[in-house]
Amino acid sequence: MPKRILTGTVVSDKGDKTVVVKVERKVKHPLYGKIIRRSKKYHAHDEDNAIKAGETVRIEETKPISKLKTWKVLDKVEASIKAKASEV
């Protein structure tokens, strides 16, 4: 079975080798049809403590590392909206 990969923004890097990643998704309201945002926070393993708050990262599902951590950081997403805006 393939491992899930999600993209989100780091909201906390306070823990040792741990970051909290907020993943947002857009869903359609079942009755009114309006597109609304839903978010969830995942604790992810960051072996080198290299990821800082505010960065966009990709995380991958893995076997449980601790009580809350079942994800690990794959890499930092470089192509952000701010980078594209600065090129123009």
C-alpha positions as CSV (number, residue, x, y, z in Angstrom):
1,M,0.0,0.0,0.0
2,P,1.5,3.4,-0.9
3,K,2.3,5.9,1.8
4,R,0.3,9.1,1.9
5,I,2.2,12.3,1.1
6,L,0.8,15.7,2.2
7,T,2.0,19.3,1.8
8,G,1.6,21.8,4.6
9,T,3.0,24.7,6.5
10,V,5.1,24.3,9.7
11,V,3.4,26.1,12.6
12,S,5.8,25.0,15.4
13,D,9.3,23.7,15.6
14,K,9.7,23.8,19.4
15,G,10.1,20.1,20.0
16,D,13.3,18.2,19.6
17,K,13.4,16.5,16.2
18,T,9.6,17.3,15.8
19,V,7.7,19.8,13.8
20,V,3.9,20.5,13.7
21,V,2.6,20.8,10.2
22,K,-0.8,22.3,9.3
23,V,-2.3,20.8,6.2
24,E,-5.3,22.6,4.7
25,R,-7.8,21.2,2.2
26,K,-10.8,22.7,0.5
27,V,-14.2,20.9,0.6
28,K,-17.6,21.7,-0.6
29,H,-20.3,22.2,2.0
30,P,-22.8,19.4,1.7
31,L,-25.9,21.6,1.8
32,Y,-24.9,25.1,0.8
33,G,-22.3,24.2,-1.8
34,K,-19.8,26.8,-0.6
35,I,-16.1,25.9,-0.7
36,I,-14.7,25.9,2.8
37,R,-11.3,25.3,4.2
38,R,-10.6,22.5,6.6
39,S,-7.2,22.0,8.4
40,K,-5.5,19.4,10.5
41,K,-2.2,19.4,12.3
42,Y,0.3,16.6,12.1
43,H,3.4,16.0,14.2
44,A,6.2,15.0,11.9
45,H,9.8,13.7,12.6
46,D,12.6,16.1,11.5
47,E,15.9,14.3,12.2
48,D,18.2,17.2,11.7
49,N,16.1,20.0,13.2
50,A,16.6,21.8,9.9
51,I,13.0,22.9,9.3
52,K,11.8,26.2,10.8
53,A,8.3,27.6,11.4
54,G,6.6,29.2,8.4
55,E,8.3,26.9,5.8
56,T,6.2,24.7,3.5
57,V,7.2,21.0,3.6
58,R,6.1,17.7,2.3
59,I,5.4,14.9,4.9
60,E,5.1,11.2,4.4
61,E,3.2,8.6,6.5
62,T,5.4,6.2,8.3
63,K,5.3,3.7,11.2
64,P,4.7,5.2,14.6
65,I,7.8,7.0,16.0
66,S,6.1,8.1,19.2
67,K,2.7,8.6,20.7
68,L,1.8,11.5,18.3
69,K,4.4,11.2,15.5
70,T,3.5,8.9,12.6
71,W,4.8,11.2,9.9
72,K,8.3,12.2,8.7
73,V,9.5,15.3,6.8
74,L,10.5,14.5,3.2
75,D,11.7,17.8,2.0
76,K,11.2,21.5,1.9
77,V,9.0,22.8,-0.9
78,E,11.0,25.5,-2.7
79,A,8.5,26.7,-5.3
80,S,6.4,29.0,-3.1
81,I,4.2,31.9,-4.0
82,K,6.6,34.4,-2.5
83,A,9.5,33.1,-4.5
84,K,7.5,33.4,-7.7
85,A,6.4,36.9,-6.9
86,S,10.0,38.1,-6.3
87,E,11.0,36.8,-9.8
88,V,8.5,39.0,-11.6
